[in-house]
């Protein structure tokens, strides 16, 4: 069994496992972050108990998104008697692709949000710069740079530039953050996607900086049982900027 940091929000009879995007530290949310999590997944709890599961702390250098998927597979095998539904957001969606491809017996239905089979060229340049800043002890600044390319609404870019470095705390050890960025940079699940047997919903914005629309379309096309939803004119993080629409669409798909 692999121990992974997670938060559980109790609810309905189903099990929904959420793989979140890049974070400064691999740890379970607590305090205010946990309260926000309960609010974020409130609509899902009519049907599900929701588990938001982080990556394993202390991952070695060279750890890949496929290695991370194996960790999640062992974690799922140790806790649940059958397949569960999975949502993977952004870099968590990269891991979810390999989880569903290599361990299909563990995944019932799959939602890939704001993610694709590989990063776009401009996103890779940004992440390389973020990795280098984190290596110099400036991980909070690096995360603020990344957040500035997300779509959190009309006024968010200005607020991120003004407050991002102040609101994001510098981690005590940035090694997991750097390892996660390296894994993102090396991610290419192109050849694995045809192995996904779970019904899959790919949902993202047409202006996603990290996963441009051609990559999103290629991702959906390579998955045998995939449905693609592109939100026109929307950037990265459609589940936050279009929360109500996103939840309605995702829940409809999961109830399938």
PLY file of the C-alpha trace (Angstrom):
ply
format ascii 1.0
element vertex 256
property float x
property float y
property float z
element edge 255
property int vertex1
property int vertex2
end_header
0.00 0.00 0.00
1.18 3.53 -0.80
0.31 6.32 1.63
-0.72 9.49 -0.17
-1.91 12.74 1.44
-5.63 13.19 0.92
-8.77 14.93 2.13
-12.14 13.16 2.24
-15.46 14.97 1.93
-18.24 12.59 2.91
-21.37 12.41 0.80
-23.30 10.01 -1.40
-22.67 6.31 -2.01
-20.27 6.69 -4.95
-16.54 7.34 -4.78
-14.97 10.20 -6.71
-11.19 10.60 -6.66
-9.79 14.00 -7.65
-6.21 14.48 -8.83
-5.42 18.17 -8.54
-2.89 20.22 -10.47
0.57 21.46 -9.58
1.07 22.50 -5.95
4.05 23.76 -3.99
3.91 20.91 -1.50
2.50 17.38 -1.60
0.25 17.50 1.45
-3.40 17.27 2.42
-5.34 20.54 2.74
-6.26 21.75 6.20
-7.88 24.78 7.82
-9.15 27.35 5.35
-8.03 25.27 2.36
-10.12 22.33 3.58
-13.17 24.55 4.09
-12.78 25.88 0.55
-12.52 22.32 -0.69
-15.86 21.41 0.91
-17.44 24.37 -0.86
-15.78 23.50 -4.18
-17.17 19.96 -4.25
-20.51 20.57 -2.57
-22.60 19.63 -5.63
-20.72 16.36 -6.08
-21.49 15.15 -2.56
-25.11 14.36 -3.43
-23.73 11.43 -5.41
-20.24 10.90 -4.04
-17.81 10.89 -1.20
-14.98 12.94 -2.69
-11.30 12.20 -2.14
-8.80 14.84 -3.21
-5.49 13.01 -3.31
-2.06 14.62 -3.58
1.14 13.14 -4.97
3.49 11.16 -2.78
5.85 13.37 -0.76
9.55 12.89 -1.21
9.50 11.69 -4.80
12.98 11.12 -6.27
14.42 13.12 -9.13
13.39 11.69 -12.47
9.96 10.58 -11.24
7.50 10.61 -14.14
3.75 11.12 -14.45
3.54 7.40 -15.18
5.37 6.60 -11.92
2.92 8.86 -10.09
0.01 7.00 -11.70
1.41 3.74 -10.30
1.38 5.32 -6.83
-2.27 6.27 -7.23
-3.10 2.78 -8.48
-1.61 1.16 -5.39
-3.43 3.67 -3.20
-6.76 2.89 -4.88
-6.18 -0.86 -4.70
-5.57 -0.61 -0.97
-8.82 1.22 -0.21
-11.62 0.41 -2.61
-13.11 -2.87 -3.70
-13.81 -1.85 -7.27
-13.44 0.91 -9.85
-13.98 4.54 -8.89
-14.71 7.64 -10.94
-11.77 9.99 -11.43
-11.35 13.67 -12.25
-7.86 14.88 -13.17
-7.23 18.61 -13.32
-4.30 20.05 -15.29
-1.09 18.21 -14.31
-3.25 15.89 -12.20
-4.98 15.05 -15.46
-1.65 14.05 -16.94
-1.28 11.48 -14.16
-4.92 10.41 -14.59
-4.24 9.59 -18.25
-1.67 6.97 -17.26
-3.80 5.77 -14.35
-6.66 4.98 -16.73
-4.38 3.59 -19.46
-2.24 1.32 -17.27
-4.76 0.45 -14.55
-8.09 0.49 -16.38
-9.71 -1.90 -13.91
-9.53 0.83 -11.26
-11.27 3.62 -13.21
-15.02 3.67 -13.88
-15.49 7.01 -15.61
-12.78 9.56 -16.28
-12.88 13.34 -16.57
-9.80 15.11 -17.93
-10.09 18.84 -17.26
-7.64 21.46 -18.58
-5.16 18.78 -19.57
-3.74 17.02 -22.58
-1.34 14.37 -23.79
1.55 16.87 -23.62
2.23 20.50 -22.83
2.35 23.25 -25.42
5.66 24.84 -26.42
5.09 28.14 -24.58
3.98 26.31 -21.44
7.17 24.26 -21.43
9.24 27.44 -21.58
7.30 28.88 -18.64
7.70 25.71 -16.58
11.43 25.53 -17.26
11.77 29.08 -15.95
9.62 28.18 -12.93
11.77 25.13 -12.21
14.92 27.25 -12.31
13.43 29.87 -9.98
12.34 27.18 -7.53
15.87 25.75 -7.55
17.11 29.21 -6.47
14.68 29.33 -3.53
11.97 31.31 -5.33
9.26 28.66 -5.68
6.47 31.00 -4.52
7.42 33.48 -7.24
7.52 30.64 -9.77
4.03 29.49 -8.78
2.75 33.05 -9.10
4.18 33.19 -12.63
2.31 30.00 -13.49
-0.91 31.24 -11.89
-0.70 34.38 -14.01
-1.28 32.22 -17.10
-4.45 30.68 -15.69
-7.93 32.00 -16.29
-9.50 32.93 -12.97
-11.78 35.63 -14.32
-11.61 39.15 -15.67
-9.75 40.84 -12.83
-7.59 37.91 -11.72
-4.43 38.65 -13.78
-3.96 42.04 -12.12
-4.56 40.59 -8.67
-2.10 37.76 -9.26
0.58 40.20 -10.36
-0.11 42.47 -7.39
-0.62 39.92 -4.62
0.52 36.54 -5.92
3.99 36.54 -4.39
2.58 37.73 -1.06
-0.30 35.24 -0.89
1.73 32.19 -1.91
4.00 30.95 0.87
7.51 29.75 0.15
7.73 26.01 0.90
10.32 24.74 3.34
11.55 22.28 0.72
10.85 22.80 -2.98
12.20 19.42 -4.13
8.73 17.88 -4.68
7.63 20.98 -6.58
10.68 20.80 -8.83
10.19 17.06 -9.37
6.54 17.63 -10.34
7.52 20.30 -12.87
10.14 17.98 -14.36
7.47 15.28 -14.67
5.13 17.74 -16.41
7.88 18.73 -18.85
8.51 15.10 -19.75
4.87 14.09 -20.01
3.80 12.62 -23.35
0.98 10.07 -23.10
0.29 10.02 -26.85
0.92 6.31 -27.24
-0.86 5.36 -23.99
-4.18 7.10 -24.67
-5.58 4.35 -26.97
-5.32 1.96 -23.99
-7.91 3.90 -21.98
-11.12 1.87 -21.84
-13.09 4.08 -19.42
-15.71 6.44 -20.86
-13.88 9.77 -20.83
-14.86 13.43 -20.89
-12.19 15.88 -22.03
-13.17 19.43 -21.12
-11.09 22.60 -21.46
-10.98 26.11 -22.88
-10.09 27.06 -26.44
-7.53 29.59 -25.11
-5.78 27.26 -22.68
-2.17 28.48 -22.43
-0.79 25.16 -21.17
-2.66 22.79 -23.48
-3.58 24.55 -26.75
-6.71 23.48 -28.58
-4.96 21.27 -31.19
-3.42 19.22 -28.34
-6.78 18.98 -26.58
-8.43 17.70 -29.76
-5.64 15.21 -30.38
-6.00 13.96 -26.80
-9.72 13.30 -27.19
-9.28 11.72 -30.62
-6.76 9.19 -29.31
-9.01 7.97 -26.48
-11.46 5.35 -27.84
-14.52 6.38 -25.82
-13.93 10.11 -25.34
-16.29 13.08 -25.52
-14.72 16.51 -26.07
-16.13 19.77 -24.71
-14.30 22.97 -25.67
-15.39 26.20 -23.96
-14.91 28.86 -26.61
-12.80 31.86 -25.61
-11.96 30.42 -22.20
-8.47 29.81 -20.79
-7.01 27.37 -18.28
-9.17 26.42 -15.25
-12.66 26.16 -16.81
-13.94 24.48 -13.64
-13.35 27.72 -11.74
-14.33 30.37 -14.27
-17.41 28.42 -15.42
-18.07 26.45 -12.25
-21.83 25.94 -12.59
-21.71 24.91 -16.25
-18.69 22.68 -15.65
-20.25 20.88 -12.68
-23.53 20.33 -14.51
-21.73 18.88 -17.50
-19.38 16.70 -15.43
-22.11 15.35 -13.16
-24.28 14.57 -16.17
-21.43 12.63 -17.69
-20.56 10.78 -14.49
-24.21 9.78 -13.96
-24.05 8.60 -17.63
0 1
1 2
2 3
3 4
4 5
5 6
6 7
7 8
8 9
9 10
10 11
11 12
12 13
13 14
14 15
15 16
16 17
17 18
18 19
19 20
20 21
21 22
22 23
23 24
24 25
25 26
26 27
27 28
28 29
29 30
30 31
31 32
32 33
33 34
34 35
35 36
36 37
37 38
38 39
39 40
40 41
41 42
42 43
43 44
44 45
45 46
46 47
47 48
48 49
49 50
50 51
51 52
52 53
53 54
54 55
55 56
56 57
57 58
58 59
59 60
60 61
61 62
62 63
63 64
64 65
65 66
66 67
67 68
68 69
69 70
70 71
71 72
72 73
73 74
74 75
75 76
76 77
77 78
78 79
79 80
80 81
81 82
82 83
83 84
84 85
85 86
86 87
87 88
88 89
89 90
90 91
91 92
92 93
93 94
94 95
95 96
96 97
97 98
98 99
99 100
100 101
101 102
102 103
103 104
104 105
105 106
106 107
107 108
108 109
109 110
110 111
111 112
112 113
113 114
114 115
115 116
116 117
117 118
118 119
119 120
120 121
121 122
122 123
123 124
124 125
125 126
126 127
127 128
128 129
129 130
130 131
131 132
132 133
133 134
134 135
135 136
136 137
137 138
138 139
139 140
140 141
141 142
142 143
143 144
144 145
145 146
146 147
147 148
148 149
149 150
150 151
151 152
152 153
153 154
154 155
155 156
156 157
157 158
158 159
159 160
160 161
161 162
162 163
163 164
164 165
165 166
166 167
167 168
168 169
169 170
170 171
171 172
172 173
173 174
174 175
175 176
176 177
177 178
178 179
179 180
180 181
181 182
182 183
183 184
184 185
185 186
186 187
187 188
188 189
189 190
190 191
191 192
192 193
193 194
194 195
195 196
196 197
197 198
198 199
199 200
200 201
201 202
202 203
203 204
204 205
205 206
206 207
207 208
208 209
209 210
210 211
211 212
212 213
213 214
214 215
215 216
216 217
217 218
218 219
219 220
220 221
221 222
222 223
223 224
224 225
225 226
226 227
227 228
228 229
229 230
230 231
231 232
232 233
233 234
234 235
235 236
236 237
237 238
238 239
239 240
240 241
241 242
242 243
243 244
244 245
245 246
246 247
247 248
248 249
249 250
250 251
251 252
252 253
253 254
254 255
